[in-house]
């Protein structure tokens, strides 16, 4: 029986991969805890060609998705594996380098109302967006977004 609704976000993981001689090998998935929200917006458009006073040809131009993962914090391992940041072994500081090269990965996740686990392959992320709030009477949690 199909689900009528889907809700929640949990068990977010990522898995880096290597491609050699046309064979893709995934590493063991690593937890990415603290997932708050995940959105995917389709990229591409409908290609329409008119001839003979009618729609002569139509096709979808599927260019994947643009997505955003909102998360409580970025684990150090993810920052190194996917964002290309480097850990200074002397002082323990995680450095975001101007010429850092991120690495593509698979994003795995699930939600309630469905027994399926979902995977988005070949994800790349840009530098993270951080929303920081000052502490007042009501504490707002800081949120990090990855696009």
N, C-alpha and C positions, 0 to 999 in steps of 0.2 A: 504494500500500500504506500502510495506517495504521501509525503508530508504536505500539510496544508499551510504551515508557516515555518519560518526559519528565524532564529534569533540567537544572539550571543556571538562571542568570538573566543576561542580557546585553543590551547595546544598549538600555538604558533611556533614553528621551527623553521630553520633554514638549513640548506645543504649545499655546500660549494661543490663544484665539479671540475673535472679535467676532460679535455677532448684530445685524443691522440689517434691519428690515422683513421679518423671518422668514427671512433668509438668513444662514447661519453660514459665516464665513470663518476658516480656520485659518492661523496663522502657520507659518513653516517650523519643523519640529521642532528642538529644542535638546537636545544630549546632557546626560544626568544621570548622570555617571560614578560608579562605586563602588557599584553596587547589590549588596546582600548577600542580601536575602531579601524576597519579596513575598508577602503573604497577602491573600486576599479571603474574607470570611465573608458568606454570604447574609443579607439582612435580609428580614423579613416572616414570615408563617406561613400555615398552611393554615386557611382559613375553612370550618367545617363547620356545617351547619344540619340539625337533625333534625326530622322531621315524619312522621306516620303510622307511628310506631314504627320508623323507619329513617333512614338518612342520605339526606336529601332533596336536598341541594345541597352541593357541595364546590368550592372554588376556591382557587387559590394567590393570596396577597397579596404579590406581588413588589415589594419596596421597594428594589431594587438591592443594593449590597454595602457593607459596612464593610471597609476595608482598611488594611494597614500596609506601608510600604516602609521597610526598614532599609537605610541607606546610610552610606558612609564619611564623607562630609562634604557639606554643602549649598553648592552653588555660589552665589556672590553674585548672579548673574543670576536664578537660580531664587528666591532669597529676595526679590528685588525684584518679579519677575513674578508669582509665585504666592502668596507669603506677605504681600505688601503692605509689606515693610520698605522703609525709605528710606535712601539713601546720602547722607551729609552731604558735600557737595562741598568744603567748607572743610577739614575734618580727615580725610576719608576713612573715617569710622566708619559702619558699617552699623547703623541704629537700628531696634529693634522697638518700634513705637508701640502704646500701649494700645488705640487705636481703629483699628488697621490693618485694612484690608479686603482680604482675599485675593481672588484671581481664579481662576475655574474654568479648567481646562485638560484636554487629552487626555493620557493616559499611554500611551506606546508601549513595547513590550518584546518580547523573544523568549527562547526557551530551546532547548537542544539536544534532539535527538530529534524535532523538528518543523520543517518547512520554513515554517511559517506565522509571521507576525509578528502580535502581538495589540495591540489598542487598547481602552482603557477610556475612554469619553467622559464629559465633564462631571464631572471630579474636583475636589473641593475638599479642602483640607487644613487642619488645625488647627495651632496652634503646635507646633513640633517637641519631641520628647522626646529628651534627651541622656543617654547613659550614659557617664560619665567614670570612668576607673580610675586609681589611682595606679600609678606605675612601681615594680616590685619585681624580683626575680630573673627572673621570667617577665613579659614585657611583654604586657598585654592591650590590644588596640586599642579606642579609643573608638568608640561606635556611635551613630548618630542615627536616630530613628524618626519617620516622618511618618504620622499617622492621618487 
